[in-house]
Amino acid sequence: MFTIMETDNIIVNKSKSFAIRIVKLYKYLHKEKNEYILCKQVLRSGTSIGANIAEAVCAISKKDFVAKMYIAYKEASETLYWLELLHDTEYLDDALFVSIWNDCKELHKMLSSITKSANERIETID
């Protein structure tokens, strides 16, 4: 299988796996539940997490790295919101919601840690 970002980087791998889950969720919501608006929102924010992490990996500076990772963190926050809304409006059952929400929450926590640590390193250099 061809992959652009062959890496042992945990956050890169987890975010790509999560994006794949989000795409499958989008297909399910669109086809099975006839939901068209909310599923597009979760598709955009959920896949944007990994895209911003991919950009961060190729950042031209430490500040650029932190900025991209922070955008990924914000996209994870937005994705959590859309997942909760899909659950609260009964488009997602409890089991599916808990599973995908936990994956997103894990990414969110990892991104929080990465951005805090990277910011601290930048501040000690400046």
Backbone atoms as SQL, in Angstrom:
CREATE TABLE atoms (id INTEGER PRIMARY KEY, chain TEXT, resi INTEGER, resn TEXT, atom TEXT, x REAL, y REAL, z REAL);
INSERT INTO atoms VALUES
  (1, 'A', 1, 'MET', 'N', 0.838, -1.185, 0.000),
  (2, 'A', 1, 'MET', 'CA', 0.000, 0.000, 0.000),
  (3, 'A', 1, 'MET', 'C', 0.875, 1.238, 0.000),
  (4, 'A', 2, 'PHE', 'N', 0.559, 2.198, -0.830),
  (5, 'A', 2, 'PHE', 'CA', 1.307, 3.439, -0.924),
  (6, 'A', 2, 'PHE', 'C', 0.839, 4.417, 0.149),
  (7, 'A', 3, 'THR', 'N', 1.784, 5.045, 0.799),
  (8, 'A', 3, 'THR', 'CA', 1.453, 6.073, 1.779),
  (9, 'A', 3, 'THR', 'C', 2.463, 7.200, 1.694),
  (10, 'A', 4, 'ILE', 'N', 1.984, 8.411, 1.727),
  (11, 'A', 4, 'ILE', 'CA', 2.854, 9.580, 1.637),
  (12, 'A', 4, 'ILE', 'C', 3.717, 9.708, 2.878),
  (13, 'A', 5, 'MET', 'N', 3.122, 9.467, 4.019),
  (14, 'A', 5, 'MET', 'CA', 3.826, 9.697, 5.272),
  (15, 'A', 5, 'MET', 'C', 4.094, 8.385, 5.997),
  (16, 'A', 6, 'GLU', 'N', 5.068, 7.639, 5.520),
  (17, 'A', 6, 'GLU', 'CA', 5.458, 6.424, 6.216),
  (18, 'A', 6, 'GLU', 'C', 6.265, 6.839, 7.433),
  (19, 'A', 7, 'THR', 'N', 5.735, 6.549, 8.610),
  (20, 'A', 7, 'THR', 'CA', 6.370, 7.046, 9.812),
  (21, 'A', 7, 'THR', 'C', 6.012, 6.185, 11.017),
  (22, 'A', 8, 'ASP', 'N', 6.833, 6.286, 12.024),
  (23, 'A', 8, 'ASP', 'CA', 6.542, 5.643, 13.305),
  (24, 'A', 8, 'ASP', 'C', 5.961, 6.665, 14.279),
  (25, 'A', 9, 'ASN', 'N', 5.635, 7.844, 13.790),
  (26, 'A', 9, 'ASN', 'CA', 5.100, 8.919, 14.608),
  (27, 'A', 9, 'ASN', 'C', 3.666, 8.575, 15.033),
  (28, 'A', 10, 'ILE', 'N', 3.479, 8.416, 16.323),
  (29, 'A', 10, 'ILE', 'CA', 2.185, 7.971, 16.849),
  (30, 'A', 10, 'ILE', 'C', 1.057, 8.924, 16.488),
  (31, 'A', 11, 'ILE', 'N', 1.267, 10.215, 16.650),
  (32, 'A', 11, 'ILE', 'CA', 0.192, 11.183, 16.388),
  (33, 'A', 11, 'ILE', 'C', -0.179, 11.203, 14.903),
  (34, 'A', 12, 'VAL', 'N', 0.808, 11.036, 14.034),
  (35, 'A', 12, 'VAL', 'CA', 0.536, 10.978, 12.592),
  (36, 'A', 12, 'VAL', 'C', -0.319, 9.755, 12.291),
  (37, 'A', 13, 'ASN', 'N', 0.078, 8.615, 12.814),
  (38, 'A', 13, 'ASN', 'CA', -0.649, 7.371, 12.551),
  (39, 'A', 13, 'ASN', 'C', -2.054, 7.388, 13.144),
  (40, 'A', 14, 'LYS', 'N', -2.189, 7.865, 14.380),
  (41, 'A', 14, 'LYS', 'CA', -3.510, 7.914, 15.024),
  (42, 'A', 14, 'LYS', 'C', -4.444, 8.888, 14.297),
  (43, 'A', 15, 'SER', 'N', -3.903, 10.015, 13.877),
  (44, 'A', 15, 'SER', 'CA', -4.760, 10.992, 13.197),
  (45, 'A', 15, 'SER', 'C', -5.218, 10.475, 11.837),
  (46, 'A', 16, 'LYS', 'N', -4.351, 9.722, 11.149),
  (47, 'A', 16, 'LYS', 'CA', -4.768, 9.155, 9.861),
  (48, 'A', 16, 'LYS', 'C', -5.823, 8.069, 10.074),
  (49, 'A', 17, 'SER', 'N', -5.622, 7.215, 11.061),
  (50, 'A', 17, 'SER', 'CA', -6.624, 6.185, 11.364),
  (51, 'A', 17, 'SER', 'C', -7.952, 6.817, 11.747),
  (52, 'A', 18, 'PHE', 'N', -7.877, 7.907, 12.517),
  (53, 'A', 18, 'PHE', 'CA', -9.095, 8.608, 12.909),
  (54, 'A', 18, 'PHE', 'C', -9.782, 9.206, 11.682),
  (55, 'A', 19, 'ALA', 'N', -9.015, 9.792, 10.777),
  (56, 'A', 19, 'ALA', 'CA', -9.592, 10.375, 9.558),
  (57, 'A', 19, 'ALA', 'C', -10.312, 9.305, 8.737),
  (58, 'A', 20, 'ILE', 'N', -9.740, 8.121, 8.679),
  (59, 'A', 20, 'ILE', 'CA', -10.384, 7.028, 7.957),
  (60, 'A', 20, 'ILE', 'C', -11.715, 6.675, 8.617),
  (61, 'A', 21, 'ARG', 'N', -11.730, 6.626, 9.948),
  (62, 'A', 21, 'ARG', 'CA', -12.993, 6.371, 10.669),
  (63, 'A', 21, 'ARG', 'C', -14.024, 7.455, 10.372),
  (64, 'A', 22, 'ILE', 'N', -13.565, 8.693, 10.314),
  (65, 'A', 22, 'ILE', 'CA', -14.470, 9.821, 10.052),
  (66, 'A', 22, 'ILE', 'C', -15.059, 9.715, 8.643),
  (67, 'A', 23, 'VAL', 'N', -14.235, 9.354, 7.668),
  (68, 'A', 23, 'VAL', 'CA', -14.742, 9.199, 6.297),
  (69, 'A', 23, 'VAL', 'C', -15.799, 8.094, 6.262),
  (70, 'A', 24, 'LYS', 'N', -15.539, 6.990, 6.941),
  (71, 'A', 24, 'LYS', 'CA', -16.515, 5.902, 6.995),
  (72, 'A', 24, 'LYS', 'C', -17.789, 6.330, 7.725),
  (73, 'A', 25, 'LEU', 'N', -17.633, 7.130, 8.780),
  (74, 'A', 25, 'LEU', 'CA', -18.794, 7.660, 9.492),
  (75, 'A', 25, 'LEU', 'C', -19.610, 8.559, 8.568),
  (76, 'A', 26, 'TYR', 'N', -18.926, 9.407, 7.812),
  (77, 'A', 26, 'TYR', 'CA', -19.604, 10.281, 6.852),
  (78, 'A', 26, 'TYR', 'C', -20.433, 9.446, 5.862),
  (79, 'A', 27, 'LYS', 'N', -19.813, 8.414, 5.300),
  (80, 'A', 27, 'LYS', 'CA', -20.517, 7.564, 4.334),
  (81, 'A', 27, 'LYS', 'C', -21.754, 6.927, 4.968),
  (82, 'A', 28, 'TYR', 'N', -21.597, 6.435, 6.191),
  (83, 'A', 28, 'TYR', 'CA', -22.715, 5.815, 6.917),
  (84, 'A', 28, 'TYR', 'C', -23.844, 6.820, 7.158),
  (85, 'A', 29, 'LEU', 'N', -23.498, 7.984, 7.683),
  (86, 'A', 29, 'LEU', 'CA', -24.523, 8.986, 7.991),
  (87, 'A', 29, 'LEU', 'C', -25.235, 9.463, 6.731),
  (88, 'A', 30, 'HIS', 'N', -24.473, 9.634, 5.678),
  (89, 'A', 30, 'HIS', 'CA', -25.034, 10.127, 4.431),
  (90, 'A', 30, 'HIS', 'C', -25.947, 9.093, 3.792),
  (91, 'A', 31, 'LYS', 'N', -25.476, 7.848, 3.731),
  (92, 'A', 31, 'LYS', 'CA', -26.232, 6.805, 3.026),
  (93, 'A', 31, 'LYS', 'C', -27.342, 6.188, 3.878),
  (94, 'A', 32, 'GLU', 'N', -27.019, 5.829, 5.108),
  (95, 'A', 32, 'GLU', 'CA', -27.972, 5.096, 5.948),
  (96, 'A', 32, 'GLU', 'C', -28.938, 6.004, 6.713),
  (97, 'A', 33, 'LYS', 'N', -28.461, 7.160, 7.129),
  (98, 'A', 33, 'LYS', 'CA', -29.287, 8.049, 7.959),
  (99, 'A', 33, 'LYS', 'C', -29.835, 9.249, 7.184),
  (100, 'A', 34, 'ASN', 'N', -29.440, 9.373, 5.923),
  (101, 'A', 34, 'ASN', 'CA', -29.857, 10.510, 5.092),
  (102, 'A', 34, 'ASN', 'C', -29.588, 11.851, 5.768),
  (103, 'A', 35, 'GLU', 'N', -28.445, 11.942, 6.403),
  (104, 'A', 35, 'GLU', 'CA', -28.038, 13.175, 7.072),
  (105, 'A', 35, 'GLU', 'C', -26.980, 13.832, 6.192),
  (106, 'A', 36, 'TYR', 'N', -27.170, 15.112, 5.857),
  (107, 'A', 36, 'TYR', 'CA', -26.305, 15.751, 4.875),
  (108, 'A', 36, 'TYR', 'C', -25.506, 16.936, 5.413),
  (109, 'A', 37, 'ILE', 'N', -25.981, 17.604, 6.426),
  (110, 'A', 37, 'ILE', 'CA', -25.329, 18.821, 6.907),
  (111, 'A', 37, 'ILE', 'C', -24.304, 18.513, 7.993),
  (112, 'A', 38, 'LEU', 'N', -24.750, 17.899, 9.070),
  (113, 'A', 38, 'LEU', 'CA', -23.848, 17.619, 10.196),
  (114, 'A', 38, 'LEU', 'C', -22.719, 16.679, 9.790),
  (115, 'A', 39, 'CYS', 'N', -23.017, 15.716, 8.931),
  (116, 'A', 39, 'CYS', 'CA', -21.967, 14.771, 8.539),
  (117, 'A', 39, 'CYS', 'C', -20.876, 15.461, 7.727),
  (118, 'A', 40, 'LYS', 'N', -21.224, 16.484, 6.955),
  (119, 'A', 40, 'LYS', 'CA', -20.186, 17.238, 6.236),
  (120, 'A', 40, 'LYS', 'C', -19.309, 18.019, 7.199),
  (121, 'A', 41, 'GLN', 'N', -19.917, 18.547, 8.246),
  (122, 'A', 41, 'GLN', 'CA', -19.153, 19.307, 9.239),
  (123, 'A', 41, 'GLN', 'C', -18.141, 18.411, 9.949),
  (124, 'A', 42, 'VAL', 'N', -18.594, 17.232, 10.384),
  (125, 'A', 42, 'VAL', 'CA', -17.689, 16.320, 11.089),
  (126, 'A', 42, 'VAL', 'C', -16.635, 15.771, 10.122),
  (127, 'A', 43, 'LEU', 'N', -16.989, 15.607, 8.858),
  (128, 'A', 43, 'LEU', 'CA', -16.017, 15.170, 7.855),
  (129, 'A', 43, 'LEU', 'C', -14.904, 16.204, 7.705),
  (130, 'A', 44, 'ARG', 'N', -15.289, 17.466, 7.593),
  (131, 'A', 44, 'ARG', 'CA', -14.291, 18.535, 7.418),
  (132, 'A', 44, 'ARG', 'C', -13.361, 18.648, 8.615),
  (133, 'A', 45, 'SER', 'N', -13.933, 18.758, 9.798),
  (134, 'A', 45, 'SER', 'CA', -13.092, 18.961, 10.979),
  (135, 'A', 45, 'SER', 'C', -12.314, 17.695, 11.339),
  (136, 'A', 46, 'GLY', 'N', -12.938, 16.532, 11.196),
  (137, 'A', 46, 'GLY', 'CA', -12.284, 15.283, 11.574),
  (138, 'A', 46, 'GLY', 'C', -11.113, 14.908, 10.690),
  (139, 'A', 47, 'THR', 'N', -11.200, 15.223, 9.401),
  (140, 'A', 47, 'THR', 'CA', -10.081, 14.940, 8.504),
  (141, 'A', 47, 'THR', 'C', -9.039, 16.049, 8.537),
  (142, 'A', 48, 'SER', 'N', -9.441, 17.228, 8.946),
  (143, 'A', 48, 'SER', 'CA', -8.506, 18.354, 9.040),
  (144, 'A', 48, 'SER', 'C', -7.464, 18.158, 10.145),
  (145, 'A', 49, 'ILE', 'N', -7.802, 17.385, 11.155),
  (146, 'A', 49, 'ILE', 'CA', -6.855, 17.121, 12.242),
  (147, 'A', 49, 'ILE', 'C', -5.574, 16.537, 11.663),
  (148, 'A', 50, 'GLY', 'N', -5.698, 15.444, 10.945),
  (149, 'A', 50, 'GLY', 'CA', -4.531, 14.781, 10.364),
  (150, 'A', 50, 'GLY', 'C', -3.832, 15.616, 9.310),
  (151, 'A', 51, 'ALA', 'N', -4.602, 16.376, 8.527),
  (152, 'A', 51, 'ALA', 'CA', -3.992, 17.225, 7.501),
  (153, 'A', 51, 'ALA', 'C', -3.092, 18.278, 8.137),
  (154, 'A', 52, 'ASN', 'N', -3.538, 18.858, 9.232),
  (155, 'A', 52, 'ASN', 'CA', -2.714, 19.863, 9.909),
  (156, 'A', 52, 'ASN', 'C', -1.505, 19.237, 10.599),
  (157, 'A', 53, 'ILE', 'N', -1.663, 18.033, 11.108),
  (158, 'A', 53, 'ILE', 'CA', -0.521, 17.329, 11.694),
  (159, 'A', 53, 'ILE', 'C', 0.503, 17.025, 10.606),
  (160, 'A', 54, 'ALA', 'N', 0.034, 16.612, 9.438),
  (161, 'A', 54, 'ALA', 'CA', 0.942, 16.347, 8.316),
  (162, 'A', 54, 'ALA', 'C', 1.713, 17.615, 7.940),
  (163, 'A', 55, 'GLU', 'N', 1.037, 18.750, 7.948),
  (164, 'A', 55, 'GLU', 'CA', 1.719, 20.015, 7.667),
  (165, 'A', 55, 'GLU', 'C', 2.725, 20.346, 8.760),
  (166, 'A', 56, 'ALA', 'N', 2.374, 20.072, 10.004),
  (167, 'A', 56, 'ALA', 'CA', 3.279, 20.353, 11.122),
  (168, 'A', 56, 'ALA', 'C', 4.566, 19.547, 11.010),
  (169, 'A', 57, 'VAL', 'N', 4.447, 18.312, 10.573),
  (170, 'A', 57, 'VAL', 'CA', 5.621, 17.452, 10.416),
  (171, 'A', 57, 'VAL', 'C', 6.610, 18.071, 9.430),
  (172, 'A', 58, 'CYS', 'N', 6.105, 18.793, 8.464),
  (173, 'A', 58, 'CYS', 'CA', 6.951, 19.440, 7.448),
  (174, 'A', 58, 'CYS', 'C', 7.139, 20.932, 7.717),
  (175, 'A', 59, 'ALA', 'N', 6.939, 21.355, 8.939),
  (176, 'A', 59, 'ALA', 'CA', 7.014, 22.785, 9.276),
  (177, 'A', 59, 'ALA', 'C', 8.407, 23.345, 8.995),
  (178, 'A', 60, 'ILE', 'N', 8.449, 24.647, 8.673),
  (179, 'A', 60, 'ILE', 'CA', 9.723, 25.287, 8.356),
  (180, 'A', 60, 'ILE', 'C', 10.402, 25.888, 9.592),
  (181, 'A', 61, 'SER', 'N', 9.653, 25.930, 10.694),
  (182, 'A', 61, 'SER', 'CA', 10.231, 26.446, 11.937),
  (183, 'A', 61, 'SER', 'C', 9.478, 25.835, 13.118),
  (184, 'A', 62, 'LYS', 'N', 10.027, 26.033, 14.307),
  (185, 'A', 62, 'LYS', 'CA', 9.352, 25.530, 15.507),
  (186, 'A', 62, 'LYS', 'C', 8.034, 26.259, 15.731),
  (187, 'A', 63, 'LYS', 'N', 8.009, 27.547, 15.446),
  (188, 'A', 63, 'LYS', 'CA', 6.766, 28.301, 15.603),
  (189, 'A', 63, 'LYS', 'C', 5.704, 27.844, 14.600),
  (190, 'A', 64, 'ASP', 'N', 6.127, 27.538, 13.392),
  (191, 'A', 64, 'ASP', 'CA', 5.208, 27.009, 12.385),
  (192, 'A', 64, 'ASP', 'C', 4.668, 25.652, 12.832),
  (193, 'A', 65, 'PHE', 'N', 5.528, 24.815, 13.397),
  (194, 'A', 65, 'PHE', 'CA', 5.121, 23.510, 13.919),
  (195, 'A', 65, 'PHE', 'C', 4.036, 23.676, 14.978),
  (196, 'A', 66, 'VAL', 'N', 4.276, 24.558, 15.934),
  (197, 'A', 66, 'VAL', 'CA', 3.307, 24.776, 17.010),
  (198, 'A', 66, 'VAL', 'C', 1.997, 25.315, 16.451),
  (199, 'A', 67, 'ALA', 'N', 2.084, 26.242, 15.514),
  (200, 'A', 67, 'ALA', 'CA', 0.868, 26.821, 14.929),
  (201, 'A', 67, 'ALA', 'C', 0.020, 25.749, 14.247),
  (202, 'A', 68, 'LYS', 'N', 0.643, 24.868, 13.479),
  (203, 'A', 68, 'LYS', 'CA', -0.101, 23.811, 12.789),
  (204, 'A', 68, 'LYS', 'C', -0.682, 22.806, 13.781),
  (205, 'A', 69, 'MET', 'N', 0.098, 22.456, 14.798),
  (206, 'A', 69, 'MET', 'CA', -0.399, 21.522, 15.807),
  (207, 'A', 69, 'MET', 'C', -1.556, 22.142, 16.589),
  (208, 'A', 70, 'TYR', 'N', -1.476, 23.452, 16.826),
  (209, 'A', 70, 'TYR', 'CA', -2.569, 24.110, 17.537),
  (210, 'A', 70, 'TYR', 'C', -3.840, 24.135, 16.684),
  (211, 'A', 71, 'ILE', 'N', -3.686, 24.318, 15.386),
  (212, 'A', 71, 'ILE', 'CA', -4.850, 24.253, 14.498),
  (213, 'A', 71, 'ILE', 'C', -5.460, 22.852, 14.555),
  (214, 'A', 72, 'ALA', 'N', -4.607, 21.827, 14.550),
  (215, 'A', 72, 'ALA', 'CA', -5.103, 20.443, 14.665),
  (216, 'A', 72, 'ALA', 'C', -5.853, 20.257, 15.979),
  (217, 'A', 73, 'TYR', 'N', -5.331, 20.843, 17.063),
  (218, 'A', 73, 'TYR', 'CA', -5.991, 20.780, 18.376),
  (219, 'A', 73, 'TYR', 'C', -7.386, 21.424, 18.303),
  (220, 'A', 74, 'LYS', 'N', -7.473, 22.577, 17.672),
  (221, 'A', 74, 'LYS', 'CA', -8.764, 23.252, 17.541),
  (222, 'A', 74, 'LYS', 'C', -9.731, 22.452, 16.675),
  (223, 'A', 75, 'GLU', 'N', -9.228, 21.809, 15.638),
  (224, 'A', 75, 'GLU', 'CA', -10.080, 20.963, 14.794),
  (225, 'A', 75, 'GLU', 'C', -10.585, 19.757, 15.582),
  (226, 'A', 76, 'ALA', 'N', -9.741, 19.223, 16.464),
  (227, 'A', 76, 'ALA', 'CA', -10.182, 18.112, 17.318),
  (228, 'A', 76, 'ALA', 'C', -11.293, 18.581, 18.263),
  (229, 'A', 77, 'SER', 'N', -11.151, 19.788, 18.794),
  (230, 'A', 77, 'SER', 'CA', -12.200, 20.354, 19.652),
  (231, 'A', 77, 'SER', 'C', -13.514, 20.482, 18.888),
  (232, 'A', 78, 'GLU', 'N', -13.427, 20.983, 17.662),
  (233, 'A', 78, 'GLU', 'CA', -14.633, 21.126, 16.846),
  (234, 'A', 78, 'GLU', 'C', -15.241, 19.758, 16.536),
  (235, 'A', 79, 'THR', 'N', -14.405, 18.791, 16.246),
  (236, 'A', 79, 'THR', 'CA', -14.891, 17.449, 15.937),
  (237, 'A', 79, 'THR', 'C', -15.627, 16.843, 17.129),
  (238, 'A', 80, 'LEU', 'N', -15.091, 17.055, 18.335),
  (239, 'A', 80, 'LEU', 'CA', -15.781, 16.579, 19.539),
  (240, 'A', 80, 'LEU', 'C', -17.180, 17.185, 19.628),
  (241, 'A', 81, 'TYR', 'N', -17.286, 18.467, 19.315),
  (242, 'A', 81, 'TYR', 'CA', -18.587, 19.140, 19.324),
  (243, 'A', 81, 'TYR', 'C', -19.560, 18.474, 18.343),
  (244, 'A', 82, 'TRP', 'N', -19.124, 18.269, 17.092),
  (245, 'A', 82, 'TRP', 'CA', -20.011, 17.689, 16.088),
  (246, 'A', 82, 'TRP', 'C', -20.403, 16.263, 16.456),
  (247, 'A', 83, 'LEU', 'N', -19.457, 15.496, 17.020),
  (248, 'A', 83, 'LEU', 'CA', -19.786, 14.134, 17.440),
  (249, 'A', 83, 'LEU', 'C', -20.840, 14.146, 18.546),
  (250, 'A', 84, 'GLU', 'N', -20.688, 15.046, 19.507),
  (251, 'A', 84, 'GLU', 'CA', -21.678, 15.157, 20.581),
  (252, 'A', 84, 'GLU', 'C', -23.039, 15.549, 20.016),
  (253, 'A', 85, 'LEU', 'N', -23.049, 16.482, 19.080),
  (254, 'A', 85, 'LEU', 'CA', -24.305, 16.912, 18.472),
  (255, 'A', 85, 'LEU', 'C', -24.967, 15.765, 17.699),
  (256, 'A', 86, 'LEU', 'N', -24.167, 15.001, 16.964),
  (257, 'A', 86, 'LEU', 'CA', -24.715, 13.846, 16.244),
  (258, 'A', 86, 'LEU', 'C', -25.288, 12.818, 17.217),
  (259, 'A', 87, 'HIS', 'N', -24.649, 12.645, 18.340),
  (260, 'A', 87, 'HIS', 'CA', -25.146, 11.706, 19.351),
  (261, 'A', 87, 'HIS', 'C', -26.423, 12.248, 20.000),
  (262, 'A', 88, 'ASP', 'N', -26.393, 13.503, 20.384),
  (263, 'A', 88, 'ASP', 'CA', -27.541, 14.104, 21.068),
  (264, 'A', 88, 'ASP', 'C', -28.781, 14.180, 20.185),
  (265, 'A', 89, 'THR', 'N', -28.588, 14.197, 18.874),
  (266, 'A', 89, 'THR', 'CA', -29.723, 14.225, 17.947),
  (267, 'A', 89, 'THR', 'C', -30.052, 12.825, 17.417),
  (268, 'A', 90, 'GLU', 'N', -29.455, 11.825, 18.034),
  (269, 'A', 90, 'GLU', 'CA', -29.736, 10.412, 17.794),
  (270, 'A', 90, 'GLU', 'C', -29.333, 9.892, 16.416),
  (271, 'A', 91, 'TYR', 'N', -28.352, 10.558, 15.797),
  (272, 'A', 91, 'TYR', 'CA', -27.782, 10.011, 14.569),
  (273, 'A', 91, 'TYR', 'C', -26.734, 8.956, 14.887),
  (274, 'A', 92, 'LEU', 'N', -26.108, 9.055, 16.067),
  (275, 'A', 92, 'LEU', 'CA', -25.120, 8.071, 16.513),
  (276, 'A', 92, 'LEU', 'C', -25.646, 7.363, 17.751),
  (277, 'A', 93, 'ASP', 'N', -25.595, 6.035, 17.738),
  (278, 'A', 93, 'ASP', 'CA', -25.982, 5.303, 18.946),
  (279, 'A', 93, 'ASP', 'C', -24.853, 5.398, 19.976),
  (280, 'A', 94, 'ASP', 'N', -25.139, 4.984, 21.182),
  (281, 'A', 94, 'ASP', 'CA', -24.186, 5.129, 22.285),
  (282, 'A', 94, 'ASP', 'C', -22.851, 4.442, 22.002),
  (283, 'A', 95, 'ALA', 'N', -22.888, 3.218, 21.504),
  (284, 'A', 95, 'ALA', 'CA', -21.655, 2.452, 21.290),
  (285, 'A', 95, 'ALA', 'C', -20.762, 3.117, 20.246),
  (286, 'A', 96, 'LEU', 'N', -21.328, 3.512, 19.129),
  (287, 'A', 96, 'LEU', 'CA', -20.545, 4.166, 18.077),
  (288, 'A', 96, 'LEU', 'C', -20.008, 5.504, 18.568),
  (289, 'A', 97, 'PHE', 'N', -20.866, 6.270, 19.224),
  (290, 'A', 97, 'PHE', 'CA', -20.443, 7.567, 19.744),
  (291, 'A', 97, 'PHE', 'C', -19.269, 7.433, 20.703),
  (292, 'A', 98, 'VAL', 'N', -19.384, 6.570, 21.697),
  (293, 'A', 98, 'VAL', 'CA', -18.338, 6.425, 22.711),
  (294, 'A', 98, 'VAL', 'C', -17.021, 6.015, 22.061),
  (295, 'A', 99, 'SER', 'N', -17.079, 5.101, 21.138),
  (296, 'A', 99, 'SER', 'CA', -15.870, 4.619, 20.478),
  (297, 'A', 99, 'SER', 'C', -15.148, 5.729, 19.716),
  (298, 'A', 100, 'ILE', 'N', -15.864, 6.421, 18.858),
  (299, 'A', 100, 'ILE', 'CA', -15.217, 7.448, 18.035),
  (300, 'A', 100, 'ILE', 'C', -14.893, 8.700, 18.862),
  (301, 'A', 101, 'TRP', 'N', -15.736, 9.020, 19.835),
  (302, 'A', 101, 'TRP', 'CA', -15.480, 10.170, 20.704),
  (303, 'A', 101, 'TRP', 'C', -14.211, 9.935, 21.517),
  (304, 'A', 102, 'ASN', 'N', -14.037, 8.719, 22.034),
  (305, 'A', 102, 'ASN', 'CA', -12.822, 8.400, 22.796),
  (306, 'A', 102, 'ASN', 'C', -11.568, 8.530, 21.938),
  (307, 'A', 103, 'ASP', 'N', -11.644, 8.098, 20.683),
  (308, 'A', 103, 'ASP', 'CA', -10.499, 8.250, 19.776),
  (309, 'A', 103, 'ASP', 'C', -10.170, 9.726, 19.566),
  (310, 'A', 104, 'CYS', 'N', -11.198, 10.533, 19.370),
  (311, 'A', 104, 'CYS', 'CA', -10.984, 11.964, 19.162),
  (312, 'A', 104, 'CYS', 'C', -10.446, 12.621, 20.431),
  (313, 'A', 105, 'LYS', 'N', -10.987, 12.240, 21.571),
  (314, 'A', 105, 'LYS', 'CA', -10.536, 12.799, 22.846),
  (315, 'A', 105, 'LYS', 'C', -9.059, 12.457, 23.083),
  (316, 'A', 106, 'GLU', 'N', -8.649, 11.257, 22.717),
  (317, 'A', 106, 'GLU', 'CA', -7.244, 10.870, 22.853),
  (318, 'A', 106, 'GLU', 'C', -6.350, 11.756, 21.984),
  (319, 'A', 107, 'LEU', 'N', -6.745, 11.985, 20.741),
  (320, 'A', 107, 'LEU', 'CA', -6.002, 12.894, 19.870),
  (321, 'A', 107, 'LEU', 'C', -5.949, 14.292, 20.463),
  (322, 'A', 108, 'HIS', 'N', -7.073, 14.750, 20.963),
  (323, 'A', 108, 'HIS', 'CA', -7.174, 16.081, 21.565),
  (324, 'A', 108, 'HIS', 'C', -6.177, 16.227, 22.714),
  (325, 'A', 109, 'LYS', 'N', -6.114, 15.234, 23.587),
  (326, 'A', 109, 'LYS', 'CA', -5.179, 15.271, 24.717),
  (327, 'A', 109, 'LYS', 'C', -3.733, 15.237, 24.248),
  (328, 'A', 110, 'MET', 'N', -3.447, 14.419, 23.257),
  (329, 'A', 110, 'MET', 'CA', -2.085, 14.340, 22.724),
  (330, 'A', 110, 'MET', 'C', -1.672, 15.676, 22.116),
  (331, 'A', 111, 'LEU', 'N', -2.571, 16.279, 21.365),
  (332, 'A', 111, 'LEU', 'CA', -2.267, 17.569, 20.735),
  (333, 'A', 111, 'LEU', 'C', -2.086, 18.668, 21.776),
  (334, 'A', 112, 'SER', 'N', -2.862, 18.620, 22.834),
  (335, 'A', 112, 'SER', 'CA', -2.704, 19.578, 23.920),
  (336, 'A', 112, 'SER', 'C', -1.312, 19.458, 24.526),
  (337, 'A', 113, 'SER', 'N', -0.899, 18.250, 24.787),
  (338, 'A', 113, 'SER', 'CA', 0.420, 18.001, 25.366),
  (339, 'A', 113, 'SER', 'C', 1.539, 18.447, 24.424),
  (340, 'A', 114, 'ILE', 'N', 1.392, 18.116, 23.147),
  (341, 'A', 114, 'ILE', 'CA', 2.410, 18.489, 22.158),
  (342, 'A', 114, 'ILE', 'C', 2.545, 20.001, 22.053),
  (343, 'A', 115, 'THR', 'N', 1.423, 20.710, 21.971),
  (344, 'A', 115, 'THR', 'CA', 1.492, 22.160, 21.815),
  (345, 'A', 115, 'THR', 'C', 2.052, 22.827, 23.068),
  (346, 'A', 116, 'LYS', 'N', 1.686, 22.339, 24.240),
  (347, 'A', 116, 'LYS', 'CA', 2.216, 22.910, 25.482),
  (348, 'A', 116, 'LYS', 'C', 3.718, 22.695, 25.584),
  (349, 'A', 117, 'SER', 'N', 4.166, 21.477, 25.317),
  (350, 'A', 117, 'SER', 'CA', 5.596, 21.164, 25.396),
  (351, 'A', 117, 'SER', 'C', 6.398, 21.954, 24.375),
  (352, 'A', 118, 'ALA', 'N', 5.903, 22.011, 23.152),
  (353, 'A', 118, 'ALA', 'CA', 6.615, 22.740, 22.101),
  (354, 'A', 118, 'ALA', 'C', 6.668, 24.228, 22.407),
  (355, 'A', 119, 'ASN', 'N', 5.577, 24.792, 22.925),
  (356, 'A', 119, 'ASN', 'CA', 5.563, 26.206, 23.302),
  (357, 'A', 119, 'ASN', 'C', 6.566, 26.500, 24.406),
  (358, 'A', 120, 'GLU', 'N', 6.655, 25.610, 25.379),
  (359, 'A', 120, 'GLU', 'CA', 7.623, 25.796, 26.477),
  (360, 'A', 120, 'GLU', 'C', 9.046, 25.793, 25.952),
  (361, 'A', 121, 'ARG', 'N', 9.342, 24.907, 24.997),
  (362, 'A', 121, 'ARG', 'CA', 10.684, 24.856, 24.424),
  (363, 'A', 121, 'ARG', 'C', 10.994, 26.125, 23.651),
  (364, 'A', 122, 'ILE', 'N', 10.013, 26.633, 22.933),
  (365, 'A', 122, 'ILE', 'CA', 10.218, 27.875, 22.169),
  (366, 'A', 122, 'ILE', 'C', 10.475, 29.040, 23.122),
  (367, 'A', 123, 'GLU', 'N', 9.692, 29.101, 24.203),
  (368, 'A', 123, 'GLU', 'CA', 9.848, 30.202, 25.162),
  (369, 'A', 123, 'GLU', 'C', 11.205, 30.186, 25.837),
  (370, 'A', 124, 'THR', 'N', 11.769, 29.013, 26.082),
  (371, 'A', 124, 'THR', 'CA', 13.092, 28.949, 26.721),
  (372, 'A', 124, 'THR', 'C', 14.188, 29.357, 25.747),
  (373, 'A', 125, 'ILE', 'N', 13.931, 29.226, 24.434),
  (374, 'A', 125, 'ILE', 'CA', 14.904, 29.623, 23.425),
  (375, 'A', 125, 'ILE', 'C', 14.878, 31.125, 23.206),
  (376, 'A', 126, 'ASP', 'N', 13.677, 31.706, 23.197),
  (377, 'A', 126, 'ASP', 'CA', 13.529, 33.154, 22.939),
  (378, 'A', 126, 'ASP', 'C', 14.111, 33.994, 24.004);
